[in-house]
Amino acid sequence: MVKISKELLLPSARGPRRLSFGGRLSSCRKSLKEAINEQVDNLLPIQWYTDDPYNAGQAVTLLEVSGYSFDVYHDKSDSGYSFQIMTSFREKMHFFSISPIKQSLDRVSFEQGRYDSLMELLDRKSGEQK
């Protein structure tokens, strides 16, 4: 069984989860948590933005494992990533969408952020198996 630490999950997350891996992921989580908590009573989608592809990849993993539906927009004329996070947790409505990332270096960094945060969620350091 995989153990997951609930204190690092985003608000309203369902099921057991685990997370850790340095300051960058905790900063990403803190920023997302603040954005979600600010609009806790609002049914409109939450807007969140980052200009770091690695950070955007981390955010995707955090939102996915916490059960949020979201869209990620990436315009090649802009270096940033705009997230639209849905606050509904209805099972039939769960989805996520990521617009294509055109720049290869950004795409690599984005995917590395997703992978690293997933390994942290599973409490694994690089190369370590459980």
N, CA, C and O atoms as a GROMACS GRO file, in nm:
protein
  520
    1MET      N    1   0.084  -0.119   0.000
    1MET     CA    2   0.000   0.000   0.000
    1MET      C    3   0.088   0.125   0.000
    1MET      O    4   0.190   0.130   0.069
    2VAL      N    5   0.048   0.224  -0.077
    2VAL     CA    6   0.122   0.350  -0.084
    2VAL      C    7   0.069   0.446   0.022
    2VAL      O    8  -0.051   0.467   0.031
    3LYS      N    9   0.159   0.502   0.103
    3LYS     CA   10   0.119   0.597   0.207
    3LYS      C   11   0.131   0.738   0.152
    3LYS      O   12   0.228   0.773   0.085
    4ILE      N   13   0.030   0.818   0.181
    4ILE     CA   14   0.029   0.955   0.132
    4ILE      C   15  -0.005   1.050   0.246
    4ILE      O   16  -0.098   1.026   0.322
    5SER      N   17   0.071   1.160   0.257
    5SER     CA   18   0.054   1.256   0.366
    5SER      C   19  -0.054   1.359   0.333
    5SER      O   20  -0.038   1.436   0.238
    6LYS      N   21  -0.161   1.362   0.408
    6LYS     CA   22  -0.274   1.449   0.379
    6LYS      C   23  -0.245   1.596   0.399
    6LYS      O   24  -0.310   1.680   0.336
    7GLU      N   25  -0.149   1.632   0.486
    7GLU     CA   26  -0.128   1.775   0.512
    7GLU      C   27  -0.073   1.850   0.392
    7GLU      O   28  -0.080   1.973   0.388
    8LEU      N   29  -0.019   1.780   0.295
    8LEU     CA   30   0.033   1.847   0.177
    8LEU      C   31  -0.064   1.846   0.060
    8LEU      O   32  -0.030   1.892  -0.049
    9LEU      N   33  -0.184   1.795   0.081
    9LEU     CA   34  -0.285   1.795  -0.025
    9LEU      C   35  -0.352   1.930  -0.035
    9LEU      O   36  -0.348   2.011   0.058
   10LEU      N   37  -0.413   1.953  -0.148
   10LEU     CA   38  -0.490   2.076  -0.166
   10LEU      C   39  -0.623   2.066  -0.094
   10LEU      O   40  -0.668   1.955  -0.063
   11PRO      N   41  -0.688   2.179  -0.065
   11PRO     CA   42  -0.816   2.176   0.007
   11PRO      C   43  -0.919   2.090  -0.064
   11PRO      O   44  -0.923   2.085  -0.188
   12SER      N   45  -1.001   2.022   0.011
   12SER     CA   46  -1.112   1.940  -0.038
   12SER      C   47  -1.070   1.816  -0.114
   12SER      O   48  -1.154   1.752  -0.178
   13ALA      N   49  -0.944   1.781  -0.109
   13ALA     CA   50  -0.897   1.662  -0.180
   13ALA      C   51  -0.963   1.538  -0.123
   13ALA      O   52  -0.987   1.528  -0.002
   14ARG      N   53  -0.991   1.442  -0.211
   14ARG     CA   54  -1.053   1.317  -0.166
   14ARG      C   55  -0.951   1.206  -0.161
   14ARG      O   56  -0.861   1.199  -0.245
   15GLY      N   57  -0.965   1.119  -0.064
   15GLY     CA   58  -0.880   1.001  -0.056
   15GLY      C   59  -0.742   1.030   0.000
   15GLY      O   60  -0.701   1.146   0.008
   16PRO      N   61  -0.669   0.925   0.038
   16PRO     CA   62  -0.536   0.942   0.096
   16PRO      C   63  -0.434   0.980  -0.011
   16PRO      O   64  -0.436   0.925  -0.122
   17ARG      N   65  -0.345   1.071   0.021
   17ARG     CA   66  -0.242   1.115  -0.072
   17ARG      C   67  -0.112   1.140   0.006
   17ARG      O   68  -0.114   1.149   0.128
   18ARG      N   69  -0.001   1.152  -0.066
   18ARG     CA   70   0.127   1.186   0.000
   18ARG      C   71   0.211   1.279  -0.087
   18ARG      O   72   0.199   1.277  -0.210
   19LEU      N   73   0.294   1.358  -0.025
   19LEU     CA   74   0.370   1.459  -0.095
   19LEU      C   75   0.497   1.499  -0.019
   19LEU      O   76   0.500   1.486   0.104
   20SER      N   77   0.599   1.546  -0.086
   20SER     CA   78   0.716   1.611  -0.022
   20SER      C   79   0.817   1.657  -0.125
   20SER      O   80   0.756   1.689  -0.227
   21PHE      N   81   0.930   1.672  -0.137
   21PHE     CA   82   1.034   1.706  -0.235
   21PHE      C   83   1.069   1.853  -0.234
   21PHE      O   84   1.032   1.924  -0.328
   22GLY      N   85   1.136   1.899  -0.136
   22GLY     CA   86   1.193   2.032  -0.136
   22GLY      C   87   1.096   2.148  -0.132
   22GLY      O   88   0.975   2.130  -0.121
   23GLY      N   89   1.151   2.268  -0.142
   23GLY     CA   90   1.073   2.389  -0.126
   23GLY      C   91   0.987   2.427  -0.244
   23GLY      O   92   0.882   2.489  -0.226
   24ARG      N   93   1.029   2.392  -0.366
   24ARG     CA   94   0.954   2.438  -0.482
   24ARG      C   95   0.813   2.381  -0.485
   24ARG      O   96   0.717   2.453  -0.513
   25LEU      N   97   0.799   2.252  -0.455
   25LEU     CA   98   0.666   2.192  -0.458
   25LEU      C   99   0.579   2.246  -0.345
   25LEU      O  100   0.460   2.270  -0.364
   26SER      N  101   0.638   2.266  -0.228
   26SER     CA  102   0.559   2.320  -0.117
   26SER      C  103   0.516   2.464  -0.148
   26SER      O  104   0.407   2.505  -0.109
   27SER      N  105   0.600   2.540  -0.217
   27SER     CA  106   0.561   2.676  -0.257
   27SER      C  107   0.447   2.673  -0.358
   27SER      O  108   0.355   2.754  -0.349
   28CYS      N  109   0.454   2.581  -0.452
   28CYS     CA  110   0.348   2.565  -0.551
   28CYS      C  111   0.217   2.528  -0.482
   28CYS      O  112   0.112   2.586  -0.512
   29ARG      N  113   0.224   2.433  -0.390
   29ARG     CA  114   0.106   2.390  -0.317
   29ARG      C  115   0.046   2.504  -0.236
   29ARG      O  116  -0.075   2.523  -0.233
   30LYS      N  117   0.134   2.581  -0.170
   30LYS     CA  118   0.087   2.694  -0.088
   30LYS      C  119   0.015   2.797  -0.174
   30LYS      O  120  -0.091   2.847  -0.136
   31SER      N  121   0.071   2.828  -0.289
   31SER     CA  122   0.010   2.926  -0.379
   31SER      C  123  -0.126   2.877  -0.431
   31SER      O  124  -0.222   2.953  -0.433
   32LEU      N  125  -0.132   2.750  -0.472
   32LEU     CA  126  -0.260   2.693  -0.517
   32LEU      C  127  -0.363   2.690  -0.405
   32LEU      O  128  -0.479   2.724  -0.425
   33LYS      N  129  -0.319   2.651  -0.286
   33LYS     CA  130  -0.410   2.643  -0.171
   33LYS      C  131  -0.468   2.781  -0.138
   33LYS      O  132  -0.587   2.793  -0.110
   34GLU      N  133  -0.383   2.884  -0.142
   34GLU     CA  134  -0.431   3.020  -0.116
   34GLU      C  135  -0.535   3.062  -0.219
   34GLU      O  136  -0.637   3.121  -0.184
   35ALA      N  137  -0.510   3.032  -0.346
   35ALA     CA  138  -0.605   3.068  -0.453
   35ALA      C  139  -0.738   2.996  -0.434
   35ALA      O  140  -0.844   3.056  -0.453
   36ILE      N  141  -0.732   2.869  -0.397
   36ILE     CA  142  -0.855   2.790  -0.377
   36ILE      C  143  -0.930   2.838  -0.254
   36ILE      O  144  -1.052   2.853  -0.257
   37ASN      N  145  -0.858   2.862  -0.145
   37ASN     CA  146  -0.923   2.906  -0.020
   37ASN      C  147  -0.986   3.045  -0.032
   37ASN      O  148  -1.086   3.073   0.033
   38GLU      N  149  -0.928   3.131  -0.116
   38GLU     CA  150  -0.984   3.265  -0.135
   38GLU      C  151  -1.123   3.259  -0.194
   38GLU      O  152  -1.206   3.346  -0.167
   39GLN      N  153  -1.150   3.157  -0.274
   39GLN     CA  154  -1.278   3.148  -0.343
   39GLN      C  155  -1.359   3.027  -0.299
   39GLN      O  156  -1.434   2.970  -0.377
   40VAL      N  157  -1.343   2.988  -0.175
   40VAL     CA  158  -1.407   2.866  -0.126
   40VAL      C  159  -1.560   2.868  -0.140
   40VAL      O  160  -1.621   2.764  -0.162
   41ASP      N  161  -1.623   2.985  -0.127
   41ASP     CA  162  -1.769   2.994  -0.137
   41ASP      C  163  -1.815   3.036  -0.276
   41ASP      O  164  -1.935   3.051  -0.299
   42ASN      N  165  -1.722   3.055  -0.367
   42ASN     CA  166  -1.756   3.100  -0.501
   42ASN      C  167  -1.760   2.979  -0.595
   42ASN      O  168  -1.667   2.899  -0.597
   43LEU      N  169  -1.867   2.966  -0.673
   43LEU     CA  170  -1.879   2.851  -0.763
   43LEU      C  171  -1.812   2.874  -0.898
   43LEU      O  172  -1.807   2.783  -0.981
   44LEU      N  173  -1.759   2.995  -0.920
   44LEU     CA  174  -1.690   3.023  -1.046
   44LEU      C  175  -1.553   2.958  -1.048
   44LEU      O  176  -1.495   2.934  -0.941
   45PRO      N  177  -1.499   2.929  -1.166
   45PRO     CA  178  -1.365   2.870  -1.173
   45PRO      C  179  -1.260   2.962  -1.111
   45PRO      O  180  -1.274   3.084  -1.114
   46ILE      N  181  -1.156   2.903  -1.057
   46ILE     CA  182  -1.046   2.975  -0.994
   46ILE      C  183  -0.936   2.995  -1.099
   46ILE      O  184  -0.905   2.902  -1.174
   47GLN      N  185  -0.879   3.114  -1.104
   47GLN     CA  186  -0.770   3.144  -1.197
   47GLN      C  187  -0.637   3.136  -1.121
   47GLN      O  188  -0.624   3.188  -1.010
   48TRP      N  189  -0.537   3.071  -1.182
   48TRP     CA  190  -0.403   3.062  -1.123
   48TRP      C  191  -0.302   3.069  -1.236
   48TRP      O  192  -0.328   3.015  -1.344
   49TYR      N  193  -0.190   3.134  -1.215
   49TYR     CA  194  -0.092   3.158  -1.322
   49TYR      C  195   0.050   3.134  -1.272
   49TYR      O  196   0.083   3.166  -1.158
   50THR      N  197   0.133   3.078  -1.358
   50THR     CA  198   0.277   3.068  -1.330
   50THR      C  199   0.352   3.086  -1.461
   50THR      O  200   0.303   3.048  -1.567
   51ASP      N  201   0.471   3.144  -1.453
   51ASP     CA  202   0.551   3.158  -1.575
   51ASP      C  203   0.664   3.056  -1.581
   51ASP      O  204   0.750   3.063  -1.669
   52ASP      N  205   0.665   2.961  -1.488
   52ASP     CA  206   0.770   2.858  -1.482
   52ASP      C  207   0.710   2.724  -1.528
   52ASP      O  208   0.619   2.673  -1.464
   53PRO      N  209   0.761   2.666  -1.638
   53PRO     CA  210   0.704   2.540  -1.686
   53PRO      C  211   0.718   2.425  -1.585
   53PRO      O  212   0.629   2.341  -1.576
   54TYR      N  213   0.828   2.421  -1.510
   54TYR     CA  214   0.846   2.317  -1.408
   54TYR      C  215   0.737   2.330  -1.301
   54TYR      O  216   0.678   2.230  -1.259
   55ASN      N  217   0.712   2.454  -1.257
   55ASN     CA  218   0.610   2.482  -1.158
   55ASN      C  219   0.471   2.446  -1.210
   55ASN      O  220   0.387   2.395  -1.136
   56ALA      N  221   0.446   2.473  -1.338
   56ALA     CA  222   0.318   2.438  -1.400
   56ALA      C  223   0.298   2.286  -1.399
   56ALA      O  224   0.188   2.238  -1.373
   57GLY      N  225   0.406   2.212  -1.426
   57GLY     CA  226   0.398   2.065  -1.422
   57GLY      C  227   0.367   2.016  -1.282
   57GLY      O  228   0.290   1.921  -1.265
   58GLN      N  229   0.427   2.079  -1.182
   58GLN     CA  230   0.398   2.042  -1.043
   58GLN      C  231   0.250   2.068  -1.011
   58GLN      O  232   0.184   1.985  -0.949
   59ALA      N  233   0.200   2.183  -1.055
   59ALA     CA  234   0.061   2.219  -1.028
   59ALA      C  235  -0.035   2.118  -1.091
   59ALA      O  236  -0.136   2.081  -1.030
   60VAL      N  237  -0.003   2.074  -1.212
   60VAL     CA  238  -0.088   1.975  -1.279
   60VAL      C  239  -0.098   1.848  -1.194
   60VAL      O  240  -0.207   1.795  -1.174
   61THR      N  241   0.016   1.800  -1.144
   61THR     CA  242   0.015   1.678  -1.062
   61THR      C  243  -0.061   1.700  -0.933
   61THR      O  244  -0.142   1.616  -0.894
   62LEU      N  245  -0.038   1.812  -0.865
   62LEU     CA  246  -0.109   1.842  -0.739
   62LEU      C  247  -0.260   1.845  -0.762
   62LEU      O  248  -0.336   1.788  -0.683
   63LEU      N  249  -0.304   1.912  -0.868
   63LEU     CA  250  -0.447   1.922  -0.896
   63LEU      C  251  -0.506   1.787  -0.934
   63LEU      O  252  -0.616   1.752  -0.890
   64GLU      N  253  -0.433   1.711  -1.016
   64GLU     CA  254  -0.480   1.578  -1.057
   64GLU      C  255  -0.504   1.487  -0.937
   64GLU      O  256  -0.612   1.430  -0.922
   65VAL      N  257  -0.402   1.473  -0.852
   65VAL     CA  258  -0.414   1.378  -0.741
   65VAL      C  259  -0.511   1.429  -0.634
   65VAL      O  260  -0.560   1.350  -0.553
   66SER      N  261  -0.539   1.558  -0.632
   66SER     CA  262  -0.634   1.612  -0.536
   66SER      C  263  -0.777   1.608  -0.589
   66SER      O  264  -0.870   1.646  -0.519
   67GLY      N  265  -0.794   1.564  -0.712
   67GLY     CA  266  -0.928   1.542  -0.767
   67GLY      C  267  -0.992   1.664  -0.830
   67GLY      O  268  -1.114   1.664  -0.850
   68TYR      N  269  -0.916   1.766  -0.863
   68TYR     CA  270  -0.973   1.885  -0.926
   68TYR      C  271  -0.982   1.870  -1.077
   68TYR      O  272  -0.897   1.805  -1.139
   69SER      N  273  -1.085   1.929  -1.135
   69SER     CA  274  -1.095   1.945  -1.280
   69SER      C  275  -1.030   2.077  -1.315
   69SER      O  276  -1.044   2.175  -1.242
   70PHE      N  277  -0.958   2.081  -1.427
   70PHE     CA  278  -0.890   2.206  -1.463
   70PHE      C  279  -0.852   2.208  -1.610
   70PHE      O  280  -0.843   2.105  -1.676
   71ASP      N  281  -0.831   2.329  -1.660
   71ASP     CA  282  -0.776   2.355  -1.793
   71ASP      C  283  -0.646   2.430  -1.775
   71ASP      O  284  -0.636   2.518  -1.689
   72VAL      N  285  -0.547   2.396  -1.855
   72VAL     CA  286  -0.421   2.471  -1.855
   72VAL      C  287  -0.404   2.529  -1.995
   72VAL      O  288  -0.403   2.455  -2.094
   73TYR      N  289  -0.391   2.660  -2.002
   73TYR     CA  290  -0.370   2.728  -2.130
   73TYR      C  291  -0.224   2.772  -2.138
   73TYR      O  292  -0.169   2.828  -2.044
   74HIS      N  293  -0.164   2.746  -2.253
   74HIS     CA  294  -0.027   2.792  -2.276
   74HIS      C  295  -0.022   2.850  -2.416
   74HIS      O  296  -0.037   2.779  -2.515
   75ASP      N  297   0.000   2.980  -2.423
   75ASP     CA  298   0.009   3.050  -2.550
   75ASP      C  299   0.156   3.071  -2.581
   75ASP      O  300   0.229   3.126  -2.499
   76LYS      N  301   0.201   3.028  -2.698
   76LYS     CA  302   0.344   3.038  -2.727
   76LYS      C  303   0.393   3.183  -2.733
   76LYS      O  304   0.513   3.207  -2.723
   77SER      N  305   0.302   3.280  -2.748
   77SER     CA  306   0.343   3.420  -2.747
   77SER      C  307   0.365   3.470  -2.603
   77SER      O  308   0.425   3.575  -2.581
   78ASP      N  309   0.314   3.392  -2.505
   78ASP     CA  310   0.331   3.426  -2.364
   78ASP      C  311   0.412   3.314  -2.299
   78ASP      O  312   0.392   3.197  -2.332
   79SER      N  313   0.501   3.348  -2.210
   79SER     CA  314   0.584   3.245  -2.148
   79SER      C  315   0.513   3.173  -2.034
   79SER      O  316   0.568   3.078  -1.979
   80GLY      N  317   0.393   3.216  -1.998
   80GLY     CA  318   0.327   3.162  -1.880
   80GLY      C  319   0.220   3.057  -1.908
   80GLY      O  320   0.187   3.026  -2.022
   81TYR      N  321   0.169   3.004  -1.798
   81TYR     CA  322   0.067   2.900  -1.799
   81TYR      C  323  -0.050   2.948  -1.714
   81TYR      O  324  -0.034   2.978  -1.596
   82SER      N  325  -0.168   2.955  -1.775
   82SER     CA  326  -0.288   2.998  -1.703
   82SER      C  327  -0.374   2.878  -1.671
   82SER      O  328  -0.409   2.800  -1.759
   83PHE      N  329  -0.407   2.862  -1.545
   83PHE     CA  330  -0.490   2.751  -1.499
   83PHE      C  331  -0.630   2.801  -1.470
   83PHE      O  332  -0.648   2.908  -1.411
   84GLN      N  333  -0.728   2.724  -1.510
   84GLN     CA  334  -0.867   2.750  -1.472
   84GLN      C  335  -0.910   2.625  -1.395
   84GLN      O  336  -0.927   2.518  -1.453
   85ILE      N  337  -0.928   2.641  -1.264
   85ILE     CA  338  -0.955   2.528  -1.175
   85ILE      C  339  -1.102   2.528  -1.138
   85ILE      O  340  -1.156   2.629  -1.093
   86MET      N  341  -1.168   2.414  -1.158
   86MET     CA  342  -1.310   2.401  -1.123
   86MET      C  343  -1.323   2.357  -0.978
   86MET      O  344  -1.243   2.277  -0.930
   87THR      N  345  -1.422   2.410  -0.911
   87THR     CA  346  -1.439   2.377  -0.769
   87THR      C  347  -1.536   2.262  -0.748
   87THR      O  348  -1.551   2.214  -0.635
   88SER      N  349  -1.602   2.215  -0.854
   88SER     CA  350  -1.696   2.105  -0.840
   88SER      C  351  -1.621   1.972  -0.830
   88SER      O  352  -1.522   1.951  -0.900
   89PHE      N  353  -1.669   1.884  -0.744
   89PHE     CA  354  -1.608   1.751  -0.730
   89PHE      C  355  -1.700   1.640  -0.781
   89PHE      O  356  -1.682   1.524  -0.745
   90ARG      N  357  -1.797   1.676  -0.865
   90ARG     CA  358  -1.887   1.572  -0.917
   90ARG      C  359  -1.808   1.474  -1.004
   90ARG      O  360  -1.739   1.515  -1.097
   91GLU      N  361  -1.820   1.346  -0.973
   91GLU     CA  362  -1.742   1.242  -1.043
   91GLU      C  363  -1.759   1.248  -1.195
   91GLU      O  364  -1.661   1.237  -1.268
   92LYS      N  365  -1.882   1.266  -1.241
   92LYS     CA  366  -1.908   1.263  -1.385
   92LYS      C  367  -1.850   1.385  -1.456
   92LYS      O  368  -1.834   1.384  -1.578
   93MET      N  369  -1.818   1.488  -1.380
   93MET     CA  370  -1.769   1.612  -1.438
   93MET      C  371  -1.616   1.621  -1.433
   93MET      O  372  -1.560   1.720  -1.478
   94HIS      N  373  -1.549   1.521  -1.378
   94HIS     CA  374  -1.403   1.531  -1.359
   94HIS      C  375  -1.328   1.524  -1.491
   94HIS      O  376  -1.348   1.431  -1.569
   95PHE      N  377  -1.243   1.621  -1.516
   95PHE     CA  378  -1.162   1.623  -1.637
   95PHE      C  379  -1.041   1.712  -1.615
   95PHE      O  380  -1.038   1.791  -1.521
   96PHE      N  381  -0.942   1.700  -1.701
   96PHE     CA  382  -0.835   1.799  -1.708
   96PHE      C  383  -0.789   1.810  -1.852
   96PHE      O  384  -0.791   1.713  -1.927
   97SER      N  385  -0.748   1.931  -1.888
   97SER     CA  386  -0.710   1.960  -2.025
   97SER      C  387  -0.585   2.047  -2.022
   97SER      O  388  -0.577   2.145  -1.948
   98ILE      N  389  -0.487   2.011  -2.104
   98ILE     CA  390  -0.363   2.087  -2.112
   98ILE      C  391  -0.339   2.123  -2.258
   98ILE      O  392  -0.324   2.034  -2.342
   99SER      N  393  -0.335   2.252  -2.288
   99SER     CA  394  -0.310   2.292  -2.426
   99SER      C  395  -0.165   2.256  -2.464
   99SER      O  396  -0.078   2.254  -2.377
  100PRO      N  397  -0.140   2.227  -2.591
  100PRO     CA  398  -0.004   2.186  -2.633
  100PRO      C  399   0.102   2.289  -2.597
  100PRO      O  400   0.079   2.410  -2.607
  101ILE      N  401   0.217   2.240  -2.556
  101ILE     CA  402   0.331   2.326  -2.523
  101ILE      C  403   0.428   2.317  -2.641
  101ILE      O  404   0.488   2.213  -2.665
  102LYS      N  405   0.441   2.427  -2.713
  102LYS     CA  406   0.516   2.426  -2.839
  102LYS      C  407   0.667   2.423  -2.819
  102LYS      O  408   0.737   2.353  -2.893
  103GLN      N  409   0.718   2.497  -2.721
  103GLN     CA  410   0.864   2.503  -2.705
  103GLN      C  411   0.915   2.375  -2.640
  103GLN      O  412   0.870   2.337  -2.532
  104SER      N  413   1.010   2.309  -2.705
  104SER     CA  414   1.056   2.178  -2.657
  104SER      C  415   1.118   2.186  -2.518
  104SER      O  416   1.093   2.098  -2.436
  105LEU      N  417   1.198   2.290  -2.489
  105LEU     CA  418   1.260   2.300  -2.356
  105LEU      C  419   1.155   2.321  -2.248
  105LEU      O  420   1.166   2.266  -2.138
  106ASP      N  421   1.052   2.400  -2.279
  106ASP     CA  422   0.944   2.419  -2.183
  106ASP      C  423   0.869   2.288  -2.160
  106ASP      O  424   0.832   2.256  -2.047
  107ARG      N  425   0.847   2.214  -2.267
  107ARG     CA  426   0.776   2.086  -2.256
  107ARG      C  427   0.853   1.989  -2.169
  107ARG      O  428   0.794   1.919  -2.086
  108VAL      N  429   0.985   1.983  -2.188
  108VAL     CA  430   1.070   1.894  -2.107
  108VAL      C  431   1.063   1.934  -1.960
  108VAL      O  432   1.048   1.849  -1.872
  109SER      N  433   1.075   2.063  -1.932
  109SER     CA  434   1.071   2.113  -1.794
  109SER      C  435   0.934   2.088  -1.731
  109SER      O  436   0.925   2.052  -1.613
  110PHE      N  437   0.828   2.108  -1.809
  110PHE     CA  438   0.691   2.084  -1.763
  110PHE      C  439   0.673   1.938  -1.721
  110PHE      O  440   0.623   1.909  -1.612
  111GLU      N  441   0.714   1.847  -1.808
  111GLU     CA  442   0.701   1.704  -1.779
  111GLU      C  443   0.790   1.662  -1.662
  111GLU      O  444   0.752   1.575  -1.583
  112GLN      N  445   0.908   1.724  -1.649
  112GLN     CA  446   0.995   1.693  -1.536
  112GLN      C  447   0.929   1.737  -1.405
  112GLN      O  448   0.938   1.666  -1.304
  113GLY      N  449   0.863   1.852  -1.406
  113GLY     CA  450   0.790   1.899  -1.288
  113GLY      C  451   0.679   1.803  -1.249
  113GLY      O  452   0.657   1.776  -1.130
  114ARG      N  453   0.608   1.750  -1.349
  114ARG     CA  454   0.502   1.651  -1.322
  114ARG      C  455   0.562   1.525  -1.260
  114ARG      O  456   0.510   1.473  -1.161
  115TYR      N  457   0.671   1.477  -1.320
  115TYR     CA  458   0.733   1.353  -1.272
  115TYR      C  459   0.790   1.369  -1.131
  115TYR      O  460   0.766   1.285  -1.044
  116ASP      N  461   0.864   1.478  -1.108
  116ASP     CA  462   0.925   1.499  -0.977
  116ASP      C  463   0.820   1.509  -0.868
  116ASP      O  464   0.836   1.452  -0.760
  117SER      N  465   0.712   1.581  -0.896
  117SER     CA  466   0.609   1.596  -0.792
  117SER      C  467   0.536   1.464  -0.769
  117SER      O  468   0.495   1.434  -0.657
  118LEU      N  469   0.520   1.383  -0.874
  118LEU     CA  470   0.459   1.251  -0.854
  118LEU      C  471   0.548   1.164  -0.767
  118LEU      O  472   0.499   1.093  -0.680
  119MET      N  473   0.678   1.168  -0.792
  119MET     CA  474   0.770   1.090  -0.708
  119MET      C  475   0.765   1.137  -0.563
  119MET      O  476   0.774   1.056  -0.471
  120GLU      N  477   0.749   1.266  -0.544
  120GLU     CA  478   0.734   1.318  -0.408
  120GLU      C  479   0.604   1.271  -0.345
  120GLU      O  480   0.600   1.235  -0.227
  121LEU      N  481   0.500   1.272  -0.424
  121LEU     CA  482   0.371   1.224  -0.374
  121LEU      C  483   0.381   1.080  -0.327
  121LEU      O  484   0.316   1.039  -0.231
  122LEU      N  485   0.463   1.005  -0.397
  122LEU     CA  486   0.484   0.865  -0.360
  122LEU      C  487   0.599   0.849  -0.261
  122LEU      O  488   0.637   0.738  -0.225
  123ASP      N  489   0.654   0.962  -0.217
  123ASP     CA  490   0.764   0.967  -0.120
  123ASP      C  491   0.885   0.887  -0.166
  123ASP      O  492   0.944   0.812  -0.090
  124ARG      N  493   0.920   0.906  -0.295
  124ARG     CA  494   1.036   0.837  -0.351
  124ARG      C  495   1.138   0.939  -0.396
  124ARG      O  496   1.103   1.039  -0.460
  125LYS      N  497   1.261   0.916  -0.364
  125LYS     CA  498   1.369   1.000  -0.415
  125LYS      C  499   1.415   0.937  -0.547
  125LYS      O  500   1.378   0.824  -0.577
  126SER      N  501   1.493   1.007  -0.624
  126SER     CA  502   1.532   0.959  -0.755
  126SER      C  503   1.595   0.819  -0.748
  126SER      O  504   1.692   0.797  -0.676
  127GLY      N  505   1.537   0.727  -0.826
  127GLY     CA  506   1.590   0.591  -0.832
  127GLY      C  507   1.547   0.499  -0.719
  127GLY      O  508   1.571   0.378  -0.726
  128GLU      N  509   1.485   0.551  -0.616
  128GLU     CA  510   1.448   0.469  -0.501
  128GLU      C  511   1.316   0.395  -0.530
  128GLU      O  512   1.221   0.455  -0.582
  129GLN      N  513   1.309   0.269  -0.497
  129GLN     CA  514   1.189   0.188  -0.518
  129GLN      C  515   1.130   0.145  -0.384
  129GLN      O  516   1.202   0.125  -0.286
  130LYS      N  517   0.997   0.131  -0.380
  130LYS     CA  518   0.932   0.082  -0.257
  130LYS      C  519   0.852  -0.043  -0.288
  130LYS      O  520   0.790  -0.100  -0.199
   0.00000   0.00000   0.00000
